[in-house]
Amino acid sequence: MIGMSFTSFMGLLCISVAVALVLHYLVRYRVVEGLDGFLGKVIVGWIGAWLGSPVLGHWPANPTFADIYPVPAFLGSIASVFSVVLFFKTLFFPGLPVRGKVAATETIVDQRRGAA
C-alpha cells in the first residue's frame, strides 16, 4: 500500500470523510469546532484507514475496491480518529470525569485549597 494508485487513495479518502462526518457532525465527538476539526479528523482517519488492513488483516476476501479491504479500513479509521480526539481531550481537559470520578489533578488542587 505504500505505492498506491489514485483510486486507492480516493477510496481511503472517501472512507475517512465518511467517518469524519459521522464523528464530527452527527456524534459531535470533537475537540476543535468547525472546519479545522473536521479536516483534522479526515487526515487522521485517512492514516487510520491506510493502516487498517496491514494491522487488522485482509478480510473479507471478496469485497475489495482498488486493493482496499473496506471493513479493516473503516475500523482503522474509526479507531484512529477516536484515539486522537480522546488523547487531546485528556491532554487539554484534565478535570474531566474518568469512570464516574474526577481526575486526580482536580482533587489534589481541592485538597490544597481546603488545607490552606
HUQUI-V726677 format. One record per backbone hydrogen bond with DSSP energy under -1.0 kcal/mol. CO is the residue of the C=O (numbers start at 0). NH is the residue of the N-H. E is the energy in kcal/mol with one decimal. If there is no record, write none. Layout:
BEGIN
co = <CO;CO>
nh = <NH;NH>
e = <E;E>
END
This chain:
BEGIN
co = <1;4;5;6;7;8;9;10;11;12;13;14;15;16;17;18;19;20;20;21;22;27;33;34;35;36;37;38;39;40;41;42;43;44;45;46;50;51;52;61;67;68;69;70;71;72;73;74;75;76;77;78;79;80;81;82;83;84;85;86;87;88;92;97;100;102;103;104;105;106;107;108;109;110;111>
nh = <3;8;9;10;11;12;13;14;15;16;17;18;19;20;21;22;23;24;25;26;28;29;37;38;39;40;41;42;43;44;45;46;47;48;49;50;54;55;56;63;64;72;73;74;75;76;77;78;79;80;81;82;83;84;85;86;87;88;89;90;91;92;95;100;97;106;107;108;109;110;111;112;113;114;115>
e = <-1.3;-2.1;-2.5;-2.2;-2.4;-2.1;-2.5;-2.0;-2.4;-2.4;-2.2;-2.3;-2.5;-2.6;-2.1;-2.6;-2.5;-2.1;-1.2;-2.8;-3.0;-1.0;-1.6;-2.8;-2.1;-1.9;-2.0;-2.1;-2.4;-2.8;-2.2;-1.9;-2.2;-2.5;-2.4;-2.0;-1.9;-2.9;-1.8;-2.0;-1.9;-1.7;-2.7;-2.4;-2.6;-2.2;-2.6;-2.5;-2.3;-2.3;-2.5;-2.4;-2.4;-2.3;-2.4;-2.4;-2.2;-2.2;-2.3;-1.7;-2.3;-2.0;-1.4;-1.5;-3.6;-1.2;-1.9;-1.7;-2.3;-2.0;-1.9;-1.9;-2.0;-1.8;-1.4>
END
